[in-house]
Amino acid sequence: MSGESDMRFFTVVAQRNSLTQAALELGITASAVSRRLARIEDRLGVRLVNRTTRRLSLTSEGEAYLSVSHEIINRIAAAEEAIISARGEPQGLLRINATFQFGREYIAPAISKFSIRYPQVQVQLVLTDAPLNLIEDGFDLQIRFGPPTATRHVTALLLRNRRMLVAAPSYLAARGVPRRLADLAHHSCIVLRQEHAAYDIWRLGDDQGVRVAGALATNDGEIAVSWVLDGHGIMLRSEWDIAPHVRSGRLQIVLPRHYTQADIMAVYPERLNLSAKVRMFVDLLREELKPKTQELQLAR
């Protein structure tokens, strides 16, 4: 098998915790994964992976091989994208990562229209509660809130968005309306427990952090909003999600001067800057979101 093929195989194995998980991803048996991995190690003359019955871990040589593999695979992809983009016709595989609720409500319908318009593109949508690593996890495009952490990525604004404090009128009538951030310490706050985030610290403007607590917490935004609507407490939530409830009177903005900017961005690796499939999907997504701007935003 070619060196490039081995590198692609190894990047999949390196991203999984066990041979079984790698086998499921590759569509082969765990023993076949083990045999091919052993052949690669024999060819290179070094051990790339430490194997136990339950977990895999990379050796220092494995880490180096993974880094080189990513670099070479990305160069090949960039060359292919340049050729395809010159033709202007999108084709191939487009892998997209987005959050659960926004992905279900807006990205999935856009993909449906994109697939009809460009049948030569195969699209995979992966929904997660927190953004995945674009390069290491092999994504072409990510829809995320706020700026990306990696400066080497390209960003495109899709929709202005703020995270704001909201509560049901019934809760505020029973517990009172907070007048300053410090008052949140005396209120029941519904928090989202998400990976890689300090769930009990809300940052509002100028990165000012306030510690909150409450009886209810979840990793699912829709569930959290339903609890707020039921009058269980105050929540920090994206404008696009709570705007319809505020307009209907079911939710009320709390401390309106305190919010954090979390614009909805399309993020993709620099190598895909001229990719036809990425560019045309982002354009279509903007087309789909533009008529909904008033629906998803509150007065500023």
C-alpha positions as CSV (number, residue, x, y, z in Angstrom):
1,M,0.0,0.0,0.0
2,S,1.2,3.6,-0.7
3,G,2.7,5.8,1.9
4,E,-0.2,8.3,1.5
5,S,-2.7,5.5,2.1
6,D,-0.8,4.4,5.2
7,M,-0.7,8.0,6.5
8,R,-4.5,8.4,6.0
9,F,-5.0,5.1,7.8
10,F,-2.7,6.1,10.7
11,T,-4.5,9.5,11.2
12,V,-7.8,7.6,11.8
13,V,-6.1,5.2,14.2
14,A,-4.4,8.0,16.1
15,Q,-7.7,9.8,16.6
16,R,-9.4,6.8,18.3
17,N,-9.0,5.4,21.8
18,S,-8.9,1.8,20.8
19,L,-8.4,-0.6,17.9
20,T,-12.1,-1.4,18.1
21,Q,-13.1,2.2,17.6
22,A,-10.6,2.6,14.7
23,A,-12.0,-0.6,13.1
24,L,-15.6,0.8,13.3
25,E,-14.5,4.0,11.7
26,L,-12.5,2.2,8.9
27,G,-15.1,-0.5,8.3
28,I,-12.7,-3.4,8.9
29,T,-12.0,-5.8,11.8
30,A,-9.9,-4.9,14.8
31,S,-7.4,-7.6,13.9
32,A,-7.1,-6.1,10.4
33,V,-6.3,-2.7,11.9
34,S,-3.7,-4.3,14.2
35,R,-2.0,-6.2,11.3
36,R,-1.8,-3.1,9.0
37,L,-0.5,-1.0,11.9
38,A,2.2,-3.6,12.5
39,R,3.2,-3.6,8.8
40,I,3.6,0.2,8.9
41,E,5.7,0.0,12.0
42,D,7.8,-2.8,10.5
43,R,8.4,-0.7,7.3
44,L,9.4,2.3,9.3
45,G,11.4,0.3,11.9
46,V,9.8,2.1,14.9
47,R,6.9,1.6,17.2
48,L,4.2,4.2,16.6
49,V,1.6,3.2,19.1
50,N,1.5,1.7,22.6
51,R,-1.2,-0.8,22.7
52,T,-3.1,-2.1,25.8
53,T,-6.2,-4.2,26.0
54,R,-8.3,-1.0,26.4
55,R,-6.5,2.0,25.0
56,L,-4.0,3.3,22.4
57,S,-1.4,5.9,23.0
58,L,1.1,7.4,20.6
59,T,4.8,7.1,21.1
60,S,7.0,10.1,20.4
61,E,7.7,8.6,17.0
62,G,4.0,8.2,16.5
63,E,3.4,11.8,17.3
64,A,6.0,12.9,14.8
65,Y,4.6,10.6,12.1
66,L,1.1,11.9,12.8
67,S,2.3,15.5,12.4
68,V,4.0,14.8,9.1
69,S,1.0,12.8,7.9
70,H,-1.4,15.7,8.6
71,E,1.0,18.1,6.7
72,I,1.3,15.8,3.6
73,I,-2.4,15.0,3.5
74,N,-3.3,18.7,3.7
75,R,-0.9,19.5,0.9
76,I,-2.4,16.9,-1.3
77,A,-5.9,18.1,-0.5
78,A,-4.9,21.7,-1.2
79,A,-3.5,20.7,-4.6
80,E,-6.7,18.8,-5.4
81,E,-8.9,21.7,-4.2
82,A,-6.9,24.1,-6.4
83,I,-7.6,22.0,-9.5
84,I,-11.3,21.5,-8.7
85,S,-11.7,25.2,-7.8
86,A,-10.2,26.2,-11.2
87,R,-13.1,24.3,-12.8
88,G,-15.5,26.1,-10.5
89,E,-17.7,23.0,-10.1
90,P,-17.9,21.7,-6.5
91,Q,-17.4,18.0,-6.0
92,G,-16.0,15.5,-3.6
93,L,-16.6,15.1,0.2
94,L,-17.6,18.1,2.4
95,R,-17.4,17.4,6.1
96,I,-19.1,20.0,8.4
97,N,-19.1,20.3,12.1
98,A,-21.8,22.4,13.9
99,T,-23.6,22.6,17.3
100,F,-26.6,20.4,17.9
101,Q,-29.5,22.8,17.8
102,F,-28.3,25.3,15.3
103,G,-27.1,22.4,13.1
104,R,-30.5,20.7,13.2
105,E,-32.5,23.9,12.6
106,Y,-30.4,25.7,10.0
107,I,-27.4,23.7,8.8
108,A,-29.2,20.5,7.9
109,P,-31.9,22.3,5.8
110,A,-29.2,24.2,4.0
111,I,-27.3,21.0,3.3
112,S,-30.5,19.5,1.8
113,K,-30.8,22.4,-0.7
114,F,-27.0,22.3,-1.4
115,S,-27.2,18.6,-2.2
116,I,-29.9,19.2,-4.7
117,R,-28.0,22.0,-6.3
118,Y,-24.6,20.3,-6.3
119,P,-25.2,16.5,-6.6
120,Q,-21.5,15.9,-7.2
121,V,-20.7,16.8,-3.5
122,Q,-21.1,14.2,-0.7
123,V,-21.8,16.0,2.6
124,Q,-21.2,14.7,6.1
125,L,-22.7,16.7,9.0
126,V,-21.3,16.0,12.5
127,L,-23.1,17.7,15.4
128,T,-21.3,18.2,18.8
129,D,-21.9,20.2,21.9
130,A,-18.4,21.8,21.5
131,P,-16.3,22.6,18.4
132,L,-14.0,19.8,17.2
133,N,-10.5,20.3,15.9
134,L,-10.8,21.2,12.2
135,I,-7.5,19.8,11.1
136,E,-7.1,16.8,13.4
137,D,-10.7,15.6,13.0
138,G,-10.6,16.2,9.2
139,F,-13.4,18.8,8.8
140,D,-13.6,21.2,5.8
141,L,-16.0,23.6,7.5
142,Q,-17.2,24.4,11.0
143,I,-20.1,26.6,12.1
144,R,-19.3,28.1,15.5
145,F,-20.1,30.9,17.8
146,G,-17.5,33.5,18.5
147,P,-14.0,33.8,16.9
148,P,-11.9,30.6,16.3
149,T,-9.0,29.9,18.6
150,A,-6.7,29.1,15.7
151,T,-5.5,32.1,13.8
152,R,-4.5,30.0,10.8
153,H,-8.2,29.4,10.0
154,V,-10.3,31.5,7.6
155,T,-13.5,33.0,9.0
156,A,-16.7,34.3,7.4
157,L,-19.5,36.1,9.3
158,L,-22.8,34.4,8.9
159,L,-25.0,36.2,11.5
160,R,-24.5,38.8,14.2
161,N,-25.3,37.2,17.5
162,R,-25.2,38.0,21.2
163,R,-25.4,35.9,24.3
164,M,-27.9,37.5,26.7
165,L,-29.5,36.9,30.1
166,V,-33.1,35.8,30.0
167,A,-35.8,34.6,32.4
168,A,-39.5,33.9,32.4
169,P,-41.8,36.7,33.7
170,S,-43.1,34.2,36.3
171,Y,-39.7,33.6,37.7
172,L,-38.9,37.4,37.9
173,A,-42.3,38.0,39.5
174,A,-41.5,35.5,42.2
175,R,-37.8,36.2,42.8
176,G,-37.4,39.8,41.7
177,V,-35.5,41.4,38.8
178,P,-31.6,41.6,39.2
179,R,-30.4,45.1,39.0
180,R,-26.6,44.4,38.8
181,L,-24.4,41.4,37.9
182,A,-23.7,40.7,41.6
183,D,-27.4,40.1,42.2
184,L,-27.1,36.8,40.1
185,A,-25.4,35.2,43.1
186,H,-28.8,35.3,44.8
187,H,-30.7,33.8,41.9
188,S,-31.2,30.3,40.5
189,C,-29.2,30.1,37.3
190,I,-29.6,27.4,34.7
191,V,-26.2,26.4,33.3
192,L,-25.0,24.5,30.3
193,R,-22.3,22.0,31.2
194,Q,-20.3,21.8,28.0
195,E,-16.9,20.3,27.3
196,H,-13.8,22.6,27.5
197,A,-15.8,25.4,29.2
198,A,-16.2,26.7,32.8
199,Y,-19.9,26.2,32.9
200,D,-20.5,28.1,36.2
201,I,-18.7,31.3,35.1
202,W,-20.6,33.6,32.8
203,R,-18.5,36.2,30.9
204,L,-20.4,39.3,30.0
205,G,-18.8,42.2,28.2
206,D,-15.1,43.1,28.7
207,D,-14.6,39.4,29.7
208,Q,-16.1,40.2,33.1
209,G,-16.8,36.8,34.8
210,V,-19.5,36.2,37.3
211,R,-19.9,32.9,39.1
212,V,-23.4,31.5,39.1
213,A,-25.2,28.5,40.7
214,G,-28.5,26.8,40.5
215,A,-30.4,23.6,41.0
216,L,-30.6,22.7,37.3
217,A,-27.8,22.0,34.7
218,T,-27.6,20.2,31.4
219,N,-25.4,19.8,28.4
220,D,-28.5,20.3,26.0
221,G,-29.4,23.8,25.1
222,E,-33.0,23.0,24.2
223,I,-33.7,21.4,27.5
224,A,-32.1,24.4,29.3
225,V,-34.4,26.8,27.4
226,S,-37.4,24.7,28.3
227,W,-36.6,25.0,32.0
228,V,-36.2,28.8,31.6
229,L,-39.6,28.9,29.9
230,D,-41.0,26.9,32.8
231,G,-39.8,29.6,35.3
232,H,-37.0,27.7,36.9
233,G,-34.3,30.4,36.6
234,I,-32.1,32.7,34.6
235,M,-30.0,31.6,31.7
236,L,-27.3,33.0,29.4
237,R,-28.3,32.0,25.9
238,S,-27.7,33.0,22.3
239,E,-29.9,35.7,20.8
240,W,-30.8,33.6,17.8
241,D,-32.4,31.0,20.1
242,I,-34.3,33.2,22.5
243,A,-35.4,36.1,20.2
244,P,-38.8,34.5,19.3
245,H,-39.6,33.8,22.9
246,V,-38.7,37.4,23.9
247,R,-40.9,38.8,21.2
248,S,-43.8,36.6,22.3
249,G,-43.4,37.7,25.9
250,R,-42.6,34.2,27.2
251,L,-39.0,35.4,28.1
252,Q,-37.7,38.7,29.3
253,I,-34.2,40.1,28.9
254,V,-32.4,40.5,32.2
255,L,-29.6,43.1,32.7
256,P,-29.8,44.1,29.0
257,R,-26.6,46.2,29.1
258,H,-24.6,43.0,30.0
259,Y,-24.1,40.6,27.2
260,T,-21.3,39.0,25.2
261,Q,-20.8,39.0,21.5
262,A,-20.8,35.5,20.0
263,D,-21.3,36.0,16.2
264,I,-22.1,32.9,14.2
265,M,-19.1,32.2,11.9
266,A,-18.1,29.8,9.2
267,V,-14.6,28.6,9.9
268,Y,-12.4,26.6,7.6
269,P,-8.7,25.7,7.1
270,E,-6.6,28.2,5.2
271,R,-5.8,25.6,2.6
272,L,-9.5,25.6,1.6
273,N,-9.7,29.3,1.1
274,L,-10.4,28.8,-2.6
275,S,-12.4,25.6,-2.4
276,A,-15.4,25.7,-4.6
277,K,-17.4,23.3,-2.3
278,V,-16.7,25.3,0.8
279,R,-17.2,28.7,-0.8
280,M,-20.5,27.8,-2.5
281,F,-21.9,26.1,0.7
282,V,-21.1,29.2,2.7
283,D,-22.7,31.4,0.1
284,L,-25.9,29.2,0.1
285,L,-26.0,29.3,3.9
286,R,-25.8,33.1,3.9
287,E,-28.7,33.1,1.4
288,E,-30.8,30.9,3.7
289,L,-30.0,32.9,6.9
290,K,-30.4,36.4,5.4
291,P,-34.3,36.3,5.3
292,K,-34.3,35.1,8.9
293,T,-32.1,37.9,10.3
294,Q,-35.0,39.9,11.8
295,E,-36.5,36.7,13.2
296,L,-33.2,35.7,14.9
297,Q,-32.1,39.1,16.2
298,L,-33.5,41.6,18.8
299,A,-33.4,45.4,18.6
300,R,-29.9,46.8,19.2
